[in-house]
Amino acid sequence: MDNKTNPRANYWRAVREGVPGYSAVKGQERGVLIDNGGQNWRQIRNGPIAGLTPWILGLMLFAITAFYLYRGPVRLKESPSGITVKRWSLLERTLHWYTATLFILLAMTGLSLLFGRAALIPLLGLEGFSTYAGFAMVVHNYLGPLFAVGIFLEIMIWMKYNLPNRVDWEWFKKMGGLVGDEHPSAGRMNGGEKVWFWFIATVGVAVIVAGFILDFPNFGQTRSTMQNAHVTHVIGAVIWLSAALGHIYMGSLGTEGALEGMVKGQVSAEWAKQHHDLWYEEVKGQQEKEQEKPIPDTPQQTSI
């Protein structure tokens, strides 16, 4: 039996191991003929990531639907009297809807690129999907940095309202009033809103940083760095989108009167007392101090 190995096999084995050779082209990793890590990344991207992430989104949608059918929206215990409280300024609302719009566009383009081969090629064909994918990639890459600006501004503006305290622990112990009839006390931001804020400040920022690594590839990143950044970006973005579905639900269908605050800037006094009683008393006290007289808690008072 011949124990000699095939020299050509040894050669290509060395090539696939990423052993650098000589190249007249100058630059990082130019001497590597075949990057075997690319094949590993492709298998991860088209295998576990593309295969499991739809289940994450699907399970979240199922959980939200099941909870809505079981619990329904959190209704106001008292009918609105006409008294309103300013909750969000014009700047805060503009910033919120700016980032929300970009988030939706980035989610749509990102998911279509991730699942496009399986979901869109049968509908658009190869040429149609190729045209769409080129457009979606440009939109995604250009909107990403604009979205990052909005997120970092939100973190800077709302950081002071989202520092944890003991009131949050009591809020979580009572499950935010989602179970049972008793609604726990809360300041301007309740425990759930603070969790969402810090989720964005950690997972969201990680997704953004990974996106910048992918968006600007000519700053010394190796292929391995780009591949790891892509995996981090995709997994983090899907988790972010799943959590955002819960946030959107609670801010619209899940809580009566919540969406009105982010649209008009004002919420009813009854909503404020039920969901953010400590903040309501603080705002009311400030107004009474400024006016140097008590504010009547009656329908004649139209705004606080």
Residue, then its C-alpha position, 0 to 999 in steps of 0.5 A: m500500500d502506497n503511504k505517500t500523500n498526494p502533493r496537490a492535496n497537501y497544497w490545497r489543504a494548506v491553502r484552505e487553512g489560510v496559510p498566506g503566500y506571496s501576492a503582488v497586490k498589497g493590502q491586508e490579507r491579500g496573500v491569502l488565496i482562500d479564506n476558509g472562514g467564509q465558508n464556515w460563516r456562510q453555513i452559519r448564516n444560511g443554516p442556524i441563523a436563517g433557520l432559527t430566527p423566524w421561530i423567534l419572531g413567530l413565537m413572540l407574535f404568538a405570545i403577544t396574540a395569546f396574551y391579548l386574547y387572554r388579558g385584553p388591553v389594560r383599560l382605564k379604571e376611571s373615565p377621562s375627565g378632560i384633565t390632561v398632563k403633558r407627558w412628552s415634549l415635541l422634541e421627544r415625540t419627534l425623536h421617537w417617531y424618527t427612530a421608530t420609522l427608521f427602525i421599521l425600514l431597517a427591519m423590513t430591508g434587513l429581514s428581506l435580505l436575510f430570508g430573501r432567497a427562501a421567501l422572495i426568489p419564488l415570488l420575484g425570480l432571480e433577476g427580480f430579487s437581485t434588483y430588489a436586494g441591491f436596492a434594499m442593501v443600499v437603503h439599509n446601509y445608508l439608513g443605519p448611521l442615521f438611525a444610530v444618531g437617533i438612538f444615541l440622542e434618545i439614550m442621552i436625553w432619557m438616561k436620567y429617567n431610567l435609573p433603577n430604584r426600589v419602586d421598580w422592584e415593587w413594580f416587577k413583583k406585581m408584574g406591572g399590573l398586567v396580572g390582577d386588578e392592582h396597578p403598582s406605583a411608578g415614576r415617569m418611567n415604570g420598570g418595564e420601560k426602564v428594561w426596554f431603555w437598557f435593552i436598547a442601550t446594551v443589545g441595541v448599541a451592540v447591533i449598531v456597532a456591529g452594523f458600523i463595522l459592516d457598513f465601513p469595511n475599509f478601516g482595517q477589519t479582517r474578514s474574520t472580524m466582518q464575519n463575526a460582526h455580521v453574526t452579532h448584527v443579525i442575531g442581535a437585530v432579530i432579538w431587538l425586533s422581537a422585543a420591539l414587538g412587545h414594546i409596540y403592543m404595550g404602547s398601542l393595543g395593550t394599554e388604553g391611552a398610551l399611544e395618545g401620549m406619544v402622538k399628542g404629547q398629552v395623556s389624561a390625568e386618569w391615565a397618569k394616576q393609574h400608570h405613573d402615579l408618583w410622576y403625576e403627583e410630582v408634576k401636579g406638585q410642581q404646577e401648584k408650586e409655580q402657580e402658588k395655589p392648588i390645582p383643582d382636580t376637576p373637569q374644569q382644569t383642562s391641562i396640568 
